[in-house]
Amino acid sequence: MLTPIIKAYFTDMGSECANLAVQTYGGHGFIRENGVEQFVRDARITQLYEGTNGIQALDLVGRKLPMKGGQAAQRLLDEKGITDVELVRVDLEPARRAEMMQRSGRTSVPQIWIGGRHVGGYSDLQALERDGALDRLLETERT
C-alpha cells in the first residue's frame, strides 16, 4: 500500500525541484543552453509514467483504504441482511490463501463467494449491486 504513496511523493518532489530550478534562473531556465528545461520535462513525465498521481491518490482513498480486510464487502452484505459471512484472514493463514487462489484463480483479496458461486473481489460485488444483480443472486441463494 505504501508503493503508490512513495512513488507519488518522489515524482511530485522531483517536479517541484525542477520547477524551482527554473525559477532560480529567473525565467531563463527554459533556455536550452542551461539544460534545466530538460529536467522539468523529465520530472513532469515521471508523474505520468507512474500512472498519474491524482488517479493513484483517488484509487487509494476511494477504493483501497475502505476495503481493508474485506470491511467494505462486509458492510455491503450487512446492508443486504446477510449475516452468515465467513471472513478468512488470508494474511494470517497462508494455507487458506493458497486455497483461495486455487478456487478463484485470483490473487487479490478479498475474494467473495455467495453460496458456492465465486463472485470475485469487492469491485465485482459492487458492480453486481450497481446492476441490480446482487439482490437477485442473494434471493436465489435464500430459496
C-alpha positions as CSV (number, residue, x, y, z in Angstrom):
1,M,0.0,0.0,0.0
2,L,3.0,2.3,0.5
3,T,4.3,1.9,-3.0
4,P,1.9,4.4,-4.7
5,I,2.4,6.9,-1.9
6,I,6.2,6.7,-2.2
7,K,6.1,6.9,-6.0
8,A,3.8,9.9,-5.9
9,Y,5.9,11.7,-3.3
10,F,9.2,11.3,-5.1
11,T,7.7,12.2,-8.6
12,D,6.0,15.2,-7.1
13,M,9.1,16.4,-5.3
14,G,11.2,15.9,-8.4
15,S,8.8,18.0,-10.4
16,E,8.7,20.7,-7.7
17,C,12.6,20.8,-7.5
18,A,12.9,21.1,-11.3
19,N,10.3,24.0,-11.3
20,L,12.2,25.7,-8.5
21,A,15.4,25.4,-10.6
22,V,13.7,27.2,-13.5
23,Q,12.7,30.0,-11.1
24,T,16.2,30.2,-9.8
25,Y,17.3,31.2,-13.3
26,G,14.6,33.9,-13.2
27,G,12.7,32.6,-16.1
28,H,15.8,31.9,-18.2
29,G,15.7,28.2,-17.1
30,F,13.8,27.3,-20.2
31,I,16.6,28.4,-22.4
32,R,18.0,25.3,-23.9
33,E,21.7,26.0,-23.1
34,N,21.1,25.7,-19.3
35,G,19.6,22.3,-19.5
36,V,17.1,23.0,-16.8
37,E,14.2,22.8,-19.2
38,Q,15.0,19.2,-19.8
39,F,14.9,18.5,-16.1
40,V,11.4,20.0,-16.0
41,R,10.1,17.9,-18.9
42,D,11.7,14.7,-17.4
43,A,10.4,15.3,-13.9
44,R,6.9,16.0,-15.2
45,I,6.7,12.9,-17.4
46,T,7.6,10.7,-14.5
47,Q,4.4,11.7,-12.8
48,L,2.5,10.5,-15.9
49,Y,4.6,7.3,-16.2
50,E,3.7,6.3,-12.7
51,G,0.0,6.3,-13.5
52,T,-0.8,10.0,-12.8
53,N,-0.5,10.7,-9.2
54,G,-4.0,12.1,-8.9
55,I,-5.6,8.9,-10.1
56,Q,-3.4,6.9,-7.8
57,A,-4.5,9.1,-4.9
58,L,-8.2,8.7,-5.7
59,D,-7.7,4.9,-6.0
60,L,-6.0,4.8,-2.6
61,V,-8.5,6.9,-0.8
62,G,-11.7,5.8,-2.6
63,R,-11.0,2.1,-3.1
64,K,-8.1,0.6,-1.2
65,L,-8.4,2.2,2.2
66,P,-12.2,1.4,2.7
67,M,-11.6,-2.2,1.6
68,K,-9.2,-3.0,4.4
69,G,-9.6,-6.7,5.4
70,G,-12.9,-7.1,3.5
71,Q,-14.7,-4.5,5.6
72,A,-16.3,-2.8,2.6
73,A,-17.7,-6.1,1.3
74,Q,-18.9,-7.0,4.8
75,R,-20.6,-3.6,5.1
76,L,-22.4,-4.0,1.8
77,L,-23.6,-7.6,2.7
78,D,-24.7,-6.4,6.1
79,E,-26.9,-3.8,4.4
80,K,-28.4,-6.6,2.4
81,G,-29.2,-8.5,5.6
82,I,-26.5,-11.2,5.1
83,T,-25.1,-12.1,8.4
84,D,-23.8,-15.6,7.8
85,V,-20.4,-14.5,6.4
86,E,-17.2,-16.3,6.8
87,L,-14.3,-13.9,6.8
88,V,-10.9,-15.7,6.3
89,R,-7.8,-13.7,7.2
90,V,-5.5,-15.0,4.4
91,D,-2.7,-12.8,5.7
92,L,-2.8,-14.9,8.9
93,E,-3.5,-18.3,7.3
94,P,-1.2,-18.9,4.3
95,A,-2.8,-22.3,3.6
96,R,-6.2,-20.7,3.3
97,R,-4.7,-18.1,0.9
98,A,-3.4,-20.8,-1.3
99,E,-6.8,-22.5,-1.3
100,M,-8.5,-19.2,-2.1
101,M,-6.1,-18.6,-5.0
102,Q,-6.7,-22.1,-6.4
103,R,-10.5,-21.8,-6.1
104,S,-10.8,-18.3,-7.5
105,G,-7.9,-18.2,-9.9
106,R,-7.1,-14.7,-8.5
107,T,-4.5,-13.4,-6.1
108,S,-6.2,-10.3,-4.8
109,V,-8.2,-10.2,-1.6
110,P,-11.0,-10.2,-0.6
111,Q,-12.5,-12.9,-2.9
112,I,-16.2,-13.3,-2.3
113,W,-18.3,-16.4,-2.8
114,I,-22.1,-16.4,-2.4
115,G,-23.3,-19.9,-1.8
116,G,-20.9,-21.9,-4.0
117,R,-20.6,-19.2,-6.7
118,H,-17.5,-17.2,-6.9
119,V,-18.4,-13.5,-7.3
120,G,-14.9,-12.0,-7.4
121,G,-13.5,-9.2,-5.5
122,Y,-15.2,-6.2,-3.9
123,S,-15.2,-4.3,-7.2
124,D,-17.1,-7.2,-8.7
125,L,-19.6,-7.3,-5.8
126,Q,-20.1,-3.5,-6.2
127,A,-20.7,-4.0,-10.0
128,L,-23.4,-6.6,-9.2
129,E,-25.0,-4.2,-6.8
130,R,-24.9,-1.3,-9.3
131,D,-26.5,-3.5,-12.0
132,G,-29.2,-4.8,-9.6
133,A,-27.9,-8.4,-9.9
134,L,-26.7,-8.8,-6.3
135,D,-30.3,-8.8,-4.9
136,R,-31.3,-11.4,-7.5
137,L,-28.3,-13.6,-6.6
138,L,-28.9,-13.3,-2.9
139,E,-32.6,-14.1,-3.4
140,T,-31.7,-17.2,-5.4
141,E,-29.4,-18.4,-2.6
142,R,-32.0,-17.8,0.1
143,T,-34.5,-20.1,-1.6
